[in-house]
Amino acid sequence: MNAIKVLLVDDDVMLSSIITAALKDEGYEVHYQSSLTGITTILNEFKPDIMVLDVEIGTSDSIDNASELKMAAPGTPILYISSHTESHEVARALKSGAVAYLKKPFSVEELIAYVDRHAHPVSNAIIKIGSLELDIQTRTLYQASKELKRLSKLEFSLLKLLYSHKGEIVSYEKIEELWEDAIMNEHSLYNYIVKLRKVLAADPNISISTIGGNGYMLLAPM
């Protein structure tokens, strides 16, 4: 599964380093730069799924550059972040085609929620696993409309993989593909399995079985 790509442009290096680290922890691939210099080339080469742009970047105004950005990356959502809280600035950004305008200071969790919402195609798809429901859009598990947990990117990918092969052995080699460039080891995989088992225990009819030396199997009622 390919990681969602985020292009982050902000001349606040300290804030950007915090945002970048948080997004990477959530499984996103991030390209950061502190100016709009060469932005068209970056868009063509990096091909982001979403742009997170500060409004005032040095002497540049990214809203004024919205048309150029949209021509270079048509269909790519733009999320503006800014310390300018005036309503006319928000309106100007939204009129330029932005999907959202986040006012500084904001929490990293809030930014991630916006990115997660707009970097994916809108979908109401729900996967039913026993008495549990997995919201594809938000990666959240529910039981009887009660939220159990919002899964991390890797937890979500692992559960989807096991579900797509429900009742079958999913090999370690197949699971390892989820780690992409990172190195999977038995200990790290086991930790993710433990986390999934813990939340899936809300339905005693669901289990993830270890198939010695081969992999894992998800068992759940129809």
Summary of the structure (lengths in Angstrom):
residues: 222
radius of gyration: 20.1
end to end distance: 25.8
largest distance: 61.7
contacts: 636
relative contact order: 0.11
helix: 37%
strand: 26%
